[in-house]
Structure formats: structure tokens, C-alpha cells
């Protein structure tokens, strides 16, 4: 019975998350604690999802790693990086999800090193939003190290209707 309720929460949460990703007004920079629902929601909305692994990053190579991972033709500097991300020529898709992971070592060693990246991502999100395009830069941050809003938080706050069904022992059939 609990498995059925869990599946119902996942379906409901992915639908809500897909709705959020479809709303250009929500474009921005966020954090998530897990990525399963994000991957599913991006697929539902048919948005490309690029993963940027920052495990080997330091202040000196951070921008290069991001440019290479995203296959950007960026001019040097964070302004050029933001401009390239915001340019529809980079990718004309109506929405994008960029997933950043492995930032923890850099964040601990050089806490301010991520600031220019975050600023550039916010700038790109604002520019894409202004063009009616969706853009979500998301950091996998289960420890909540970054001062970013969560993109969603269904694990901690399941929808009330599903929580109520679970408590009442209802949740559909068995499996």
C-alpha cells in the first residue's frame, strides 16, 4: 500500500515539476536534493538536460569546464558565458535544464569561486525568460550548502491529498 502511495506522490510531483519547468516566469537558478523527478519532468516537457560535473573544478578552470560541458562558443569571461547561454543560436529549444553537480570541493576550498558562475546563470535565465524561453540551472545539493531556493521539495512536503490518502490507507490498488 505504501509503495502505491509513493508512486502516486512521484507522479503528482513530476506533473507539478513539469508544470513549473513549463513556466518561463520560474526560470532561474535553483537547488535540488535528488534528480530523478527533475530528469522525468525535463523529459515530459521535452527540454534538453545538460549535466555539468564540477568535481575537478577550481577557480582557474571553472569557466572552461562549464563552456566545454555545454558546448558553448563563449567569449572569455563570465559575461561572455552568460551571453552565449542566453543566445537562442546556442540552442533554440524552448526550454533548458542545466544540472550542476560535484561543486562541494570547490565550494569548501574557495567559497567565493561559485559566485561568478551563479551570477552568469541568473543573467542567462533572465535573458531567456525575457524571450519567453525557459531556463533552469539546477545544482544537485542534498546537503543544502548553497543559498539557493529549492526547485521543488516534494520529499519533505508531499502533497496534502496524497499524504492524506496514505494516512487513511487509501492509495489505489495493490502491486
CORHU-V396368 format. One record per residue. RES is the residue in one small letter. OMEGA is omega as a letter, one per 20 degrees, with the letter a starting at -180 (NA if undefined). NEAR is the number of other ideal C-beta (glycine too) atoms within 8 Angstrom. Layout:
RES_OMEGA_NEAR, RES_OMEGA_NEAR
This chain:
x_a_7, x_r_7, x_r_7, x_r_12, x_r_12, x_r_8, x_r_9, x_r_12, x_r_12, x_a_10, x_r_8, x_a_11, x_r_13, x_r_12, x_r_9, x_r_11, x_r_15, x_r_12, x_r_8, x_a_11, x_r_15, x_a_8, x_a_8, x_r_10, x_a_5, x_a_9, x_a_12, x_a_11, x_a_11, x_r_12, x_r_13, x_r_13, x_r_10, x_a_8, x_a_8, x_a_7, x_r_13, x_r_16, x_r_9, x_a_11, x_r_13, x_r_12, x_r_8, x_a_9, x_a_11, x_r_4, x_r_12, x_r_8, x_r_12, x_a_10, x_r_8, x_a_12, x_a_9, x_a_12, x_a_7, x_a_8, x_r_12, x_a_10, x_a_7, x_a_4, x_a_9, x_a_15, x_r_12, x_r_7, x_r_13, x_a_12, x_a_11, x_a_7, x_a_10, x_r_11, x_a_4, x_r_10, x_a_4, x_r_11, x_a_7, x_r_4, x_a_7, x_r_10, x_r_8, x_r_10, x_r_15, x_r_14, x_r_10, x_r_13, x_a_15, x_a_11, x_r_7, x_r_7, x_r_4, x_r_9, x_a_6, x_r_4, x_a_7, x_r_5, x_r_13, x_r_14, x_r_13, x_a_13, x_r_13, x_r_12, x_r_11, x_a_10, x_a_13, x_a_8, x_r_9, x_r_14, x_r_12, x_a_6, x_a_7, x_a_8, x_a_6, x_a_5, x_a_14, x_a_12, x_r_7, x_r_10, x_r_12, x_r_11, x_r_10, x_r_13, x_r_13, x_r_10, x_r_10, x_r_14, x_a_14, x_a_9, x_r_10, x_r_15, x_r_14, x_r_6, x_a_8, x_r_5, x_a_12, x_a_16, x_a_15, x_r_16, x_a_12, x_r_14, x_r_14, x_a_11, x_a_12, x_r_6, x_r_5, x_a_7, x_a_6, x_r_11, x_r_2, x_r_10, x_r_6, x_r_9, x_r_11, x_a_11, x_a_7, x_r_12, x_a_7, x_a_4, x_r_5, x_r_10, x_a_10, x_a_6, x_a_7, x_r_13, x_r_9, x_r_8, x_r_11, x_a_12, x_a_6, x_a_6, x_r_6, x_r_6, x_r_11, x_a_5, x_r_4, x_r_4, x_NA_5
